[in-house]
Amino acid sequence: MISFEIPKEPILRGYLFSFINSLDPSPIRVRSEGDFVIIEHIKKRKVTGLIAKVYEKASSKIEGGNFKVALSNNDKAIIIRARTKDKPTIFSALGLTPEQSMEDVFKKTASIVKQMTNEEFQREYYTSRLRFAPPSLLRIEHYQAGRAPFFISKKLDRTKPEYLTLL
């Protein structure tokens, strides 16, 4: 079982629900309890394996040329090459080199998540010290409010997320 706190910001809530909808629905039960969404494997297996499959699917879509991840220069500073040497990037946190691709980010993340227990994933999700500014694709001020998943643009609170966790 893994639980996610439901974010107050509508755009983050939409991202969470979109991610949950990306999971294979057949082996899971999803329910809400207060401010949390609980995901359980019906056969009491690890949910992390199903989460890893979402990352694997993203990697294969990039590999197949069906999807491209456009990165601004600011995104590259967060994801690939830091502007200052003491600041980690997503690539460095995953042990990747700047020559590697976003496909490798998804593959490596899938590999890490797949090896975790539900408890390890939960702990890392809530306590990770590594925090990164969200890339332009996920920023509400850069990505049209009307495209937010599950929300009508007139009802969107335009609060932008300050940080996202890597896992």
N, C-alpha and C positions, 0 to 999 in steps of 0.2 A: 504494500500500500504506500502511495505517495500522496501528500497533500500540498496544494498550492494555495497561498493566501490570494484571495480575489482582489486585485488592485482597485483602488478607488477611481483612478483615471480611466475614462472610457476607452481610450486608445490602447492602453496596456491591458485592460480587461479583454478587449477584442483580440489582441495578440495572443493572450493566454488561451482563450476559447478557440481561436483558430488553430493553435498548436495542438490542443486536446482533440479537436476534430480531425487532425492529421494522423492521429494514432489509429491503428487497426482496431475497429470497434468490437470485433467478434469475441476476443478473449477478455474484455475489460468491463467493469461496472463503474460508472461515473455518477457521483452524487455530490450534493452540496450540504455542508454543515456549517451554519453561521456564515462567516466570512471566508470559508475555505471550500475548495473543490477537492474531493477525495477520488483518487483513481486506484482501483483494486483489480488485480488479475483474478479472474473467476476461479482459476485452478491454484490460487495462492502462489503463483510464480512471480518472478521479478518483473516489475513494470519497466525497469530500466532497459530491458531488451527491446521492448516496444518503442521506447523513446529513441534508442539508438537507431532503430529502423527508419525513423523520420529523417535523421541526419544522413543515413545511407541513401535514402531515396533522393534527398536534395543533392548529394554528391553525384549520383548517377544521372540526374537531370542535367547537371552542369557538364558532366563528362560526355553525355550524348548530344550536347550542343543545343538542347531544348530550352536552356535557361542560362542567362548571363548575369553576373553580379557586377553592376556598375559601381565603381568606387570613385568618389571625389578625392582631391588631394588631402582634405581633412580626414576622410575615411582611411586613406592609406597611412596617415600618421598614427591613427588609432589601431589599425588592424595589422599593418605590415612593418612600417619603419617609423619609429618614434622620433619626434623632433629633438628630444633630449635623451641622452644615453641612460639616464637613471629611471626612465619611465618604461614599464613593460608594455608590450603590444600583445594582441591576441596571438599572432604568429609566435612570438618568443615564449609566451606562456604555454603554448602547445608544443614547443620544441621544434618549430618549423623555421625554415630559412626564407628570406624575402623572395627567393626565386620560385618558391612553391606557389600553388594556386589556392583559390577559395575552395575548390574541390577537395584539396588536401585538408583544409580546415574542417570541413564536414566529415571527412573520413576519419580524421584523428579524433574529433569529438565523439563520433559514433563508437570508436574503439574504446575510448576512456569510459563513456557512459555504460557501454555493454558490460564492462568488467566490474562496475559498481553494484553494490547491493542497494536496495531501495533506501535503506537507512543512510548509507554513505552519500547517495545522491541528494537526499533530503537535507542532510547536514551541510553539504557543499553548496547547495542552492541558497540556503539562508545565511551561511556564515563565511562564504568565500571572501578573502581579502582583496582578490583581484576584481576590480570593477573598471568598466570601460564605458566611455560615452557612447551612446548608440550611433550607428552609422546613419548617413542621410536617409537611406531607404526606410528606416524606422522612425525618423523624426517627424512629428506631426506638422511642424512648420515647413518641412521640405516636401512631404508627401501629402497630397491633397486630402483635406479632412473628409471630403465626400467619399473617399475610397476606403475609409476605415471599416474593417470587417464588423458585421453585425450591428452597425449603427447608422442612423440617418444623420447626414451631416449637420442639419439644423440643431440636433440635440447634442452634438459633440462639445465636450469641454475641451478647450484648446490648450490644456496644461500639457507641457512636454515632459517626457521622462528625463530624469537627471542622469541615471545610471542603469545599466543592465548587467546582470551577472553572466559570466561565460557559459555556465551550465545551467 
